[in-house]
Amino acid sequence: MIFRQTPVSANYKQLQTQTKLFNMKELNKMLFNILIAIFIFSNKSVSAQESGKLMFFKVLENDTIDFFLNDVGDITIQSKAKYIRKASIDKNGFNYVGKIVDQVMNGKINYYCTYIGGSINGQVLGFYDNGILKYQGTESNSIKDSVWTFYYPNGQKEKVIQFNFDTLYLKEYYQCNGKPVFIDGNGKYKGRTISGFKQNDEYTISGNIKKGKIDGKWNWQGNGSSATEYFDEGKFIKGSSYGLIYYKDPKVSLLGFDWHEHVDIFKFIAIPFSSEKEMLFSQMLKYKGNNNLNKTFLPEFKIKLNDIIKINNLENFWCLVQFVVTQDNKVTDILVHSNNAILEKQIPAFLESLRAFETVKPGDKPVDCGIYLSFFSTNGVVTYPEYNFSTSLDIMNLLPNK
């Protein structure tokens, strides 16, 4: 149940903080405890697969998992990762459970939250890659709750936002030198935001804040384009860019895209160990001569899994699978992690028997390719993700066959 907030007063001077924010002493103590937990588990891997470069995840002691992520929070191989998510999956369902810690590859903490009952509940902390606090606040059932404070990369306070049932009210806004722009929810705003989903391009936005909400005419500029957008007390009305009018998907946002909130480990992807930027469709990973693994590999995998389920009377489980298709098309470095020991034993045996993979060949030169697949079953009904061509090759551009 979402905690019901006290209605927000129209008089921002009387608006009281509805949650306790950490002072620096408390924050440093909390970070120390997180670092101790990370130190205990970071170097104690129980994974069968330790080759490193083509790992999507690593299993640590106490069922903690390191997931390797790129710069927009998509799961990737370790050699291409910028971040690590340290997390545990609930034994009773395919959900996070307990503390989540995201780290930059150099070890600095980048994000912290706690999952309770399948949702984020309690304190949330975000950090810049240099370790400076970026924001702090609380969530209730994965909905932003009460007061959130945001900071500039130099550590100065940037803004204070009051959330009421996920509706935001910008209460205070400051310059990067700490000087207040306004502290009563009314005034001019000019800042930067990451607007696109799963993107990291920054846009400059500017306009008026009225009673804590975006209002009137706003401008945004960045990534070689610009536009004007119009709002009425926080509600988007329309936008205009180079003569084109649009009525949805505004780029103006006081929060922007935060990849920590969109890390999806329910994936079926293949990523080659290669730095090539272009690739023909004919050079993609294949199974039985076809690069659509949804039609070739996955049906065979489902048949085998259904046999395992039927023989062992399995109903509720989740499973993470990773393996490598080598340059000579062999399946190696298999790691299966599940809340069911039968799957951890029998799936690797099936994968080892496969002989129909053809690895990726950028520039017609074969390279090792890592494959990651996750799935779960609820009351005997198994759910699989789709194999996506465009994202399966990371940042590569897929070109038509010549």
PAGUFI-45929 format. One record per residue (C-alpha): x, y, z; residue number from 1; residue in three letters. Coordinates in steps of 0.25 Angstrom, whole numbers, plus 5000, padded with zeros to 4 digits. Layout:
<<X; Y; Z>; NUM; 'Ala'>,
...
end
This chain:
<<5000; 5000; 5000>; 1; 'Met'>,
<<5005; 5014; 4997>; 2; 'Ile'>,
<<5007; 5023; 5009>; 3; 'Phe'>,
<<4997; 5034; 5008>; 4; 'Arg'>,
<<5004; 5048; 5009>; 5; 'Gln'>,
<<4998; 5060; 5016>; 6; 'Thr'>,
<<4993; 5069; 5004>; 7; 'Pro'>,
<<5004; 5079; 5000>; 8; 'Val'>,
<<5001; 5094; 5004>; 9; 'Ser'>,
<<5000; 5105; 4994>; 10; 'Ala'>,
<<5008; 5113; 5003>; 11; 'Asn'>,
<<5022; 5108; 5001>; 12; 'Tyr'>,
<<5028; 5115; 5012>; 13; 'Lys'>,
<<5019; 5106; 5021>; 14; 'Gln'>,
<<5023; 5094; 5014>; 15; 'Leu'>,
<<5029; 5084; 5024>; 16; 'Gln'>,
<<5039; 5073; 5021>; 17; 'Thr'>,
<<5032; 5060; 5022>; 18; 'Gln'>,
<<5044; 5051; 5023>; 19; 'Thr'>,
<<5057; 5051; 5030>; 20; 'Lys'>,
<<5069; 5053; 5021>; 21; 'Leu'>,
<<5083; 5049; 5024>; 22; 'Phe'>,
<<5092; 5059; 5030>; 23; 'Asn'>,
<<5107; 5057; 5025>; 24; 'Met'>,
<<5111; 5049; 5038>; 25; 'Lys'>,
<<5099; 5039; 5036>; 26; 'Glu'>,
<<5102; 5038; 5021>; 27; 'Leu'>,
<<5117; 5035; 5023>; 28; 'Asn'>,
<<5113; 5025; 5033>; 29; 'Lys'>,
<<5103; 5018; 5024>; 30; 'Met'>,
<<5113; 5018; 5012>; 31; 'Leu'>,
<<5124; 5012; 5021>; 32; 'Phe'>,
<<5114; 5000; 5024>; 33; 'Asn'>,
<<5111; 4999; 5010>; 34; 'Ile'>,
<<5126; 4998; 5006>; 35; 'Leu'>,
<<5128; 4988; 5017>; 36; 'Ile'>,
<<5117; 4979; 5011>; 37; 'Ala'>,
<<5123; 4981; 4997>; 38; 'Ile'>,
<<5137; 4977; 5002>; 39; 'Phe'>,
<<5132; 4964; 5008>; 40; 'Ile'>,
<<5126; 4959; 4996>; 41; 'Phe'>,
<<5133; 4966; 4984>; 42; 'Ser'>,
<<5145; 4956; 4984>; 43; 'Asn'>,
<<5137; 4943; 4988>; 44; 'Lys'>,
<<5132; 4938; 4975>; 45; 'Ser'>,
<<5125; 4924; 4974>; 46; 'Val'>,
<<5123; 4925; 4959>; 47; 'Ser'>,
<<5127; 4913; 4951>; 48; 'Ala'>,
<<5131; 4923; 4940>; 49; 'Gln'>,
<<5143; 4932; 4942>; 50; 'Glu'>,
<<5148; 4936; 4929>; 51; 'Ser'>,
<<5143; 4950; 4931>; 52; 'Gly'>,
<<5143; 4957; 4918>; 53; 'Lys'>,
<<5129; 4951; 4913>; 54; 'Leu'>,
<<5122; 4950; 4927>; 55; 'Met'>,
<<5109; 4957; 4928>; 56; 'Phe'>,
<<5108; 4953; 4943>; 57; 'Phe'>,
<<5116; 4947; 4954>; 58; 'Lys'>,
<<5110; 4940; 4966>; 59; 'Val'>,
<<5116; 4943; 4979>; 60; 'Leu'>,
<<5115; 4937; 4993>; 61; 'Glu'>,
<<5101; 4938; 5000>; 62; 'Asn'>,
<<5094; 4938; 4986>; 63; 'Asp'>,
<<5099; 4953; 4983>; 64; 'Thr'>,
<<5100; 4955; 4968>; 65; 'Ile'>,
<<5109; 4965; 4961>; 66; 'Asp'>,
<<5101; 4969; 4948>; 67; 'Phe'>,
<<5110; 4976; 4938>; 68; 'Phe'>,
<<5103; 4989; 4932>; 69; 'Leu'>,
<<5107; 4999; 4921>; 70; 'Asn'>,
<<5105; 5014; 4922>; 71; 'Asp'>,
<<5090; 5014; 4920>; 72; 'Val'>,
<<5088; 5002; 4930>; 73; 'Gly'>,
<<5086; 4991; 4920>; 74; 'Asp'>,
<<5093; 4977; 4923>; 75; 'Ile'>,
<<5105; 4975; 4916>; 76; 'Thr'>,
<<5118; 4967; 4916>; 77; 'Ile'>,
<<5129; 4971; 4927>; 78; 'Gln'>,
<<5139; 4976; 4917>; 79; 'Ser'>,
<<5129; 4986; 4912>; 80; 'Lys'>,
<<5123; 4990; 4925>; 81; 'Ala'>,
<<5123; 5003; 4932>; 82; 'Lys'>,
<<5115; 4999; 4944>; 83; 'Tyr'>,
<<5113; 4987; 4953>; 84; 'Ile'>,
<<5099; 4985; 4960>; 85; 'Arg'>,
<<5101; 4977; 4973>; 86; 'Lys'>,
<<5087; 4970; 4976>; 87; 'Ala'>,
<<5080; 4958; 4981>; 88; 'Ser'>,
<<5068; 4951; 4974>; 89; 'Ile'>,
<<5057; 4947; 4983>; 90; 'Asp'>,
<<5056; 4931; 4985>; 91; 'Lys'>,
<<5041; 4932; 4984>; 92; 'Asn'>,
<<5040; 4940; 4971>; 93; 'Gly'>,
<<5047; 4947; 4960>; 94; 'Phe'>,
<<5049; 4960; 4968>; 95; 'Asn'>,
<<5060; 4968; 4974>; 96; 'Tyr'>,
<<5061; 4966; 4989>; 97; 'Val'>,
<<5069; 4974; 5000>; 98; 'Gly'>,
<<5079; 4984; 4997>; 99; 'Lys'>,
<<5083; 4989; 4983>; 100; 'Ile'>,
<<5097; 4995; 4981>; 101; 'Val'>,
<<5101; 5000; 4967>; 102; 'Asp'>,
<<5116; 5003; 4966>; 103; 'Gln'>,
<<5125; 5010; 4955>; 104; 'Val'>,
<<5135; 5000; 4950>; 105; 'Met'>,
<<5146; 5007; 4959>; 106; 'Asn'>,
<<5138; 5003; 4971>; 107; 'Gly'>,
<<5131; 5016; 4975>; 108; 'Lys'>,
<<5117; 5015; 4979>; 109; 'Ile'>,
<<5107; 5021; 4969>; 110; 'Asn'>,
<<5093; 5017; 4975>; 111; 'Tyr'>,
<<5087; 5011; 4987>; 112; 'Tyr'>,
<<5073; 5006; 4990>; 113; 'Cys'>,
<<5065; 4994; 4997>; 114; 'Thr'>,
<<5055; 4985; 4991>; 115; 'Tyr'>,
<<5044; 4980; 5000>; 116; 'Ile'>,
<<5032; 4972; 4995>; 117; 'Gly'>,
<<5037; 4974; 4980>; 118; 'Gly'>,
<<5037; 4989; 4981>; 119; 'Ser'>,
<<5047; 5000; 4985>; 120; 'Ile'>,
<<5044; 5004; 4999>; 121; 'Asn'>,
<<5052; 5014; 5008>; 122; 'Gly'>,
<<5064; 5022; 5006>; 123; 'Gln'>,
<<5070; 5024; 4992>; 124; 'Val'>,
<<5083; 5030; 4989>; 125; 'Leu'>,
<<5089; 5034; 4976>; 126; 'Gly'>,
<<5104; 5038; 4973>; 127; 'Phe'>,
<<5112; 5044; 4962>; 128; 'Tyr'>,
<<5123; 5035; 4956>; 129; 'Asp'>,
<<5133; 5043; 4964>; 130; 'Asn'>,
<<5126; 5039; 4977>; 131; 'Gly'>,
<<5119; 5052; 4980>; 132; 'Ile'>,
<<5105; 5051; 4985>; 133; 'Leu'>,
<<5095; 5054; 4974>; 134; 'Lys'>,
<<5082; 5052; 4980>; 135; 'Tyr'>,
<<5075; 5046; 4993>; 136; 'Gln'>,
<<5061; 5043; 4996>; 137; 'Gly'>,
<<5051; 5032; 4999>; 138; 'Thr'>,
<<5042; 5023; 4991>; 139; 'Glu'>,
<<5029; 5016; 4995>; 140; 'Ser'>,
<<5025; 5004; 4986>; 141; 'Asn'>,
<<5035; 5009; 4976>; 142; 'Ser'>,
<<5028; 5023; 4975>; 143; 'Ile'>,
<<5036; 5035; 4979>; 144; 'Lys'>,
<<5032; 5040; 4993>; 145; 'Asp'>,
<<5033; 5052; 5001>; 146; 'Ser'>,
<<5045; 5062; 5000>; 147; 'Val'>,
<<5056; 5059; 4990>; 148; 'Trp'>,
<<5069; 5068; 4990>; 149; 'Thr'>,
<<5078; 5068; 4977>; 150; 'Phe'>,
<<5092; 5073; 4977>; 151; 'Tyr'>,
<<5102; 5079; 4966>; 152; 'Tyr'>,
<<5115; 5071; 4963>; 153; 'Pro'>,
<<5123; 5081; 4972>; 154; 'Asn'>,
<<5114; 5077; 4984>; 155; 'Gly'>,
<<5106; 5089; 4985>; 156; 'Gln'>,
<<5090; 5088; 4986>; 157; 'Lys'>,
<<5083; 5089; 4973>; 158; 'Glu'>,
<<5068; 5087; 4976>; 159; 'Lys'>,
<<5058; 5082; 4986>; 160; 'Val'>,
<<5046; 5075; 4981>; 161; 'Ile'>,
<<5034; 5071; 4989>; 162; 'Gln'>,
<<5027; 5058; 4984>; 163; 'Phe'>,
<<5012; 5055; 4986>; 164; 'Asn'>,
<<5007; 5042; 4980>; 165; 'Phe'>,
<<5018; 5043; 4970>; 166; 'Asp'>,
<<5014; 5058; 4966>; 167; 'Thr'>,
<<5026; 5067; 4968>; 168; 'Leu'>,
<<5026; 5081; 4973>; 169; 'Tyr'>,
<<5039; 5088; 4971>; 170; 'Leu'>,
<<5041; 5096; 4984>; 171; 'Lys'>,
<<5055; 5101; 4984>; 172; 'Glu'>,
<<5065; 5104; 4973>; 173; 'Tyr'>,
<<5080; 5109; 4974>; 174; 'Tyr'>,
<<5091; 5113; 4965>; 175; 'Gln'>,
<<5104; 5104; 4965>; 176; 'Cys'>,
<<5111; 5114; 4975>; 177; 'Asn'>,
<<5100; 5111; 4985>; 178; 'Gly'>,
<<5093; 5125; 4983>; 179; 'Lys'>,
<<5077; 5123; 4983>; 180; 'Pro'>,
<<5070; 5125; 4970>; 181; 'Val'>,
<<5056; 5123; 4978>; 182; 'Phe'>,
<<5052; 5117; 4990>; 183; 'Ile'>,
<<5037; 5118; 4989>; 184; 'Asp'>,
<<5033; 5110; 4977>; 185; 'Gly'>,
<<5033; 5122; 4968>; 186; 'Asn'>,
<<5043; 5127; 4958>; 187; 'Gly'>,
<<5052; 5124; 4946>; 188; 'Lys'>,
<<5059; 5111; 4944>; 189; 'Tyr'>,
<<5070; 5108; 4935>; 190; 'Lys'>,
<<5077; 5094; 4936>; 191; 'Gly'>,
<<5081; 5081; 4929>; 192; 'Arg'>,
<<5074; 5068; 4927>; 193; 'Thr'>,
<<5075; 5055; 4921>; 194; 'Ile'>,
<<5062; 5053; 4913>; 195; 'Ser'>,
<<5062; 5041; 4904>; 196; 'Gly'>,
<<5059; 5027; 4910>; 197; 'Phe'>,
<<5072; 5019; 4910>; 198; 'Lys'>,
<<5080; 5030; 4905>; 199; 'Gln'>,
<<5091; 5039; 4912>; 200; 'Asn'>,
<<5090; 5052; 4903>; 201; 'Asp'>,
<<5088; 5064; 4912>; 202; 'Glu'>,
<<5079; 5075; 4908>; 203; 'Tyr'>,
<<5078; 5090; 4913>; 204; 'Thr'>,
<<5064; 5094; 4918>; 205; 'Ile'>,
<<5059; 5107; 4922>; 206; 'Ser'>,
<<5046; 5113; 4926>; 207; 'Gly'>,
<<5037; 5117; 4938>; 208; 'Asn'>,
<<5033; 5110; 4950>; 209; 'Ile'>,
<<5019; 5114; 4956>; 210; 'Lys'>,
<<5015; 5108; 4969>; 211; 'Lys'>,
<<5025; 5097; 4968>; 212; 'Gly'>,
<<5021; 5093; 4954>; 213; 'Lys'>,
<<5026; 5095; 4940>; 214; 'Ile'>,
<<5017; 5105; 4934>; 215; 'Asp'>,
<<5016; 5113; 4921>; 216; 'Gly'>,
<<5027; 5114; 4910>; 217; 'Lys'>,
<<5039; 5105; 4912>; 218; 'Trp'>,
<<5051; 5104; 4902>; 219; 'Asn'>,
<<5061; 5092; 4901>; 220; 'Trp'>,
<<5073; 5090; 4893>; 221; 'Gln'>,
<<5083; 5079; 4890>; 222; 'Gly'>,
<<5088; 5068; 4882>; 223; 'Asn'>,
<<5088; 5077; 4869>; 224; 'Gly'>,
<<5073; 5081; 4871>; 225; 'Ser'>,
<<5064; 5090; 4879>; 226; 'Ser'>,
<<5049; 5092; 4882>; 227; 'Ala'>,
<<5039; 5100; 4889>; 228; 'Thr'>,
<<5029; 5093; 4899>; 229; 'Glu'>,
<<5017; 5098; 4906>; 230; 'Tyr'>,
<<5011; 5094; 4919>; 231; 'Phe'>,
<<5000; 5097; 4928>; 232; 'Asp'>,
<<5002; 5095; 4943>; 233; 'Glu'>,
<<5011; 5083; 4940>; 234; 'Gly'>,
<<5003; 5077; 4929>; 235; 'Lys'>,
<<5009; 5077; 4915>; 236; 'Phe'>,
<<5001; 5084; 4905>; 237; 'Ile'>,
<<5009; 5083; 4892>; 238; 'Lys'>,
<<5023; 5085; 4886>; 239; 'Gly'>,
<<5028; 5091; 4873>; 240; 'Ser'>,
<<5042; 5088; 4867>; 241; 'Ser'>,
<<5046; 5094; 4853>; 242; 'Tyr'>,
<<5031; 5095; 4849>; 243; 'Gly'>,
<<5026; 5082; 4854>; 244; 'Leu'>,
<<5016; 5081; 4865>; 245; 'Ile'>,
<<5016; 5069; 4875>; 246; 'Tyr'>,
<<5006; 5066; 4886>; 247; 'Tyr'>,
<<5013; 5055; 4894>; 248; 'Lys'>,
<<5027; 5051; 4899>; 249; 'Asp'>,
<<5032; 5065; 4904>; 250; 'Pro'>,
<<5047; 5066; 4906>; 251; 'Lys'>,
<<5046; 5076; 4917>; 252; 'Val'>,
<<5047; 5069; 4930>; 253; 'Ser'>,
<<5052; 5073; 4944>; 254; 'Leu'>,
<<5057; 5059; 4947>; 255; 'Leu'>,
<<5061; 5053; 4933>; 256; 'Gly'>,
<<5064; 5039; 4930>; 257; 'Phe'>,
<<5071; 5031; 4942>; 258; 'Asp'>,
<<5076; 5018; 4937>; 259; 'Trp'>,
<<5077; 5012; 4951>; 260; 'His'>,
<<5062; 5012; 4951>; 261; 'Glu'>,
<<5061; 5004; 4938>; 262; 'His'>,
<<5071; 4993; 4939>; 263; 'Val'>,
<<5065; 4981; 4933>; 264; 'Asp'>,
<<5071; 4967; 4935>; 265; 'Ile'>,
<<5060; 4960; 4928>; 266; 'Phe'>,
<<5067; 4959; 4915>; 267; 'Lys'>,
<<5071; 4950; 4903>; 268; 'Phe'>,
<<5084; 4956; 4897>; 269; 'Ile'>,
<<5097; 4953; 4890>; 270; 'Ala'>,
<<5109; 4962; 4890>; 271; 'Ile'>,
<<5122; 4959; 4883>; 272; 'Pro'>,
<<5135; 4962; 4888>; 273; 'Phe'>,
<<5139; 4972; 4877>; 274; 'Ser'>,
<<5141; 4987; 4875>; 275; 'Ser'>,
<<5135; 4987; 4861>; 276; 'Glu'>,
<<5125; 4998; 4859>; 277; 'Lys'>,
<<5118; 4992; 4847>; 278; 'Glu'>,
<<5113; 4978; 4843>; 279; 'Met'>,
<<5105; 4971; 4832>; 280; 'Leu'>,
<<5093; 4963; 4836>; 281; 'Phe'>,
<<5100; 4951; 4830>; 282; 'Ser'>,
<<5111; 4953; 4840>; 283; 'Gln'>,
<<5102; 4952; 4852>; 284; 'Met'>,
<<5101; 4941; 4862>; 285; 'Leu'>,
<<5094; 4929; 4856>; 286; 'Lys'>,
<<5087; 4916; 4860>; 287; 'Tyr'>,
<<5085; 4905; 4850>; 288; 'Lys'>,
<<5088; 4916; 4839>; 289; 'Gly'>,
<<5078; 4926; 4844>; 290; 'Asn'>,
<<5081; 4939; 4852>; 291; 'Asn'>,
<<5067; 4939; 4858>; 292; 'Asn'>,
<<5069; 4931; 4871>; 293; 'Leu'>,
<<5055; 4933; 4874>; 294; 'Asn'>,
<<5051; 4923; 4863>; 295; 'Lys'>,
<<5063; 4914; 4864>; 296; 'Thr'>,
<<5070; 4913; 4877>; 297; 'Phe'>,
<<5059; 4917; 4887>; 298; 'Leu'>,
<<5049; 4906; 4882>; 299; 'Pro'>,
<<5059; 4895; 4884>; 300; 'Glu'>,
<<5063; 4901; 4898>; 301; 'Phe'>,
<<5048; 4901; 4902>; 302; 'Lys'>,
<<5046; 4887; 4898>; 303; 'Ile'>,
<<5058; 4883; 4907>; 304; 'Lys'>,
<<5053; 4891; 4918>; 305; 'Leu'>,
<<5039; 4886; 4917>; 306; 'Asn'>,
<<5044; 4872; 4918>; 307; 'Asp'>,
<<5052; 4876; 4931>; 308; 'Ile'>,
<<5039; 4882; 4937>; 309; 'Ile'>,
<<5031; 4870; 4934>; 310; 'Lys'>,
<<5040; 4860; 4939>; 311; 'Ile'>,
<<5043; 4868; 4952>; 312; 'Asn'>,
<<5029; 4874; 4954>; 313; 'Asn'>,
<<5035; 4888; 4955>; 314; 'Leu'>,
<<5025; 4900; 4956>; 315; 'Glu'>,
<<5032; 4913; 4961>; 316; 'Asn'>,
<<5046; 4916; 4958>; 317; 'Phe'>,
<<5055; 4927; 4952>; 318; 'Trp'>,
<<5068; 4925; 4944>; 319; 'Cys'>,
<<5079; 4933; 4939>; 320; 'Leu'>,
<<5088; 4926; 4927>; 321; 'Val'>,
<<5101; 4931; 4921>; 322; 'Gln'>,
<<5110; 4924; 4912>; 323; 'Phe'>,
<<5120; 4927; 4901>; 324; 'Val'>,
<<5120; 4923; 4886>; 325; 'Val'>,
<<5135; 4923; 4882>; 326; 'Thr'>,
<<5142; 4926; 4869>; 327; 'Gln'>,
<<5141; 4911; 4866>; 328; 'Asp'>,
<<5126; 4911; 4869>; 329; 'Asn'>,
<<5128; 4903; 4882>; 330; 'Lys'>,
<<5119; 4906; 4894>; 331; 'Val'>,
<<5128; 4908; 4906>; 332; 'Thr'>,
<<5128; 4916; 4919>; 333; 'Asp'>,
<<5114; 4912; 4923>; 334; 'Ile'>,
<<5108; 4918; 4936>; 335; 'Leu'>,
<<5094; 4915; 4941>; 336; 'Val'>,
<<5089; 4922; 4953>; 337; 'His'>,
<<5075; 4918; 4958>; 338; 'Ser'>,
<<5067; 4916; 4971>; 339; 'Asn'>,
<<5065; 4902; 4966>; 340; 'Asn'>,
<<5077; 4893; 4967>; 341; 'Ala'>,
<<5072; 4883; 4956>; 342; 'Ile'>,
<<5072; 4894; 4946>; 343; 'Leu'>,
<<5086; 4898; 4950>; 344; 'Glu'>,
<<5091; 4884; 4947>; 345; 'Lys'>,
<<5083; 4880; 4935>; 346; 'Gln'>,
<<5083; 4892; 4926>; 347; 'Ile'>,
<<5098; 4893; 4925>; 348; 'Pro'>,
<<5098; 4878; 4920>; 349; 'Ala'>,
<<5088; 4882; 4909>; 350; 'Phe'>,
<<5096; 4894; 4905>; 351; 'Leu'>,
<<5109; 4886; 4904>; 352; 'Glu'>,
<<5103; 4877; 4894>; 353; 'Ser'>,
<<5099; 4888; 4884>; 354; 'Leu'>,
<<5107; 4888; 4871>; 355; 'Arg'>,
<<5099; 4897; 4862>; 356; 'Ala'>,
<<5104; 4911; 4866>; 357; 'Phe'>,
<<5111; 4920; 4857>; 358; 'Glu'>,
<<5118; 4931; 4864>; 359; 'Thr'>,
<<5118; 4946; 4860>; 360; 'Val'>,
<<5128; 4950; 4848>; 361; 'Lys'>,
<<5130; 4965; 4848>; 362; 'Pro'>,
<<5138; 4967; 4835>; 363; 'Gly'>,
<<5137; 4952; 4833>; 364; 'Asp'>,
<<5146; 4950; 4844>; 365; 'Lys'>,
<<5140; 4941; 4855>; 366; 'Pro'>,
<<5140; 4946; 4869>; 367; 'Val'>,
<<5135; 4940; 4883>; 368; 'Asp'>,
<<5121; 4944; 4886>; 369; 'Cys'>,
<<5114; 4944; 4899>; 370; 'Gly'>,
<<5100; 4940; 4901>; 371; 'Ile'>,
<<5091; 4943; 4913>; 372; 'Tyr'>,
<<5077; 4938; 4915>; 373; 'Leu'>,
<<5067; 4939; 4927>; 374; 'Ser'>,
<<5054; 4933; 4929>; 375; 'Phe'>,
<<5044; 4930; 4940>; 376; 'Phe'>,
<<5032; 4921; 4943>; 377; 'Ser'>,
<<5020; 4924; 4951>; 378; 'Thr'>,
<<5011; 4912; 4954>; 379; 'Asn'>,
<<5017; 4904; 4943>; 380; 'Gly'>,
<<5016; 4915; 4932>; 381; 'Val'>,
<<5029; 4919; 4927>; 382; 'Val'>,
<<5032; 4934; 4922>; 383; 'Thr'>,
<<5043; 4937; 4912>; 384; 'Tyr'>,
<<5048; 4950; 4907>; 385; 'Pro'>,
<<5050; 4953; 4892>; 386; 'Glu'>,
<<5063; 4952; 4885>; 387; 'Tyr'>,
<<5065; 4966; 4880>; 388; 'Asn'>,
<<5074; 4968; 4868>; 389; 'Phe'>,
<<5076; 4983; 4870>; 390; 'Ser'>,
<<5080; 4982; 4884>; 391; 'Thr'>,
<<5087; 4969; 4884>; 392; 'Ser'>,
<<5099; 4974; 4877>; 393; 'Leu'>,
<<5101; 4985; 4887>; 394; 'Asp'>,
<<5105; 4999; 4880>; 395; 'Ile'>,
<<5107; 4992; 4867>; 396; 'Met'>,
<<5101; 4997; 4854>; 397; 'Asn'>,
<<5094; 4986; 4846>; 398; 'Leu'>,
<<5095; 4988; 4831>; 399; 'Leu'>,
<<5088; 4981; 4820>; 400; 'Pro'>,
<<5095; 4970; 4813>; 401; 'Asn'>,
<<5102; 4975; 4801>; 402; 'Lys'>,
end
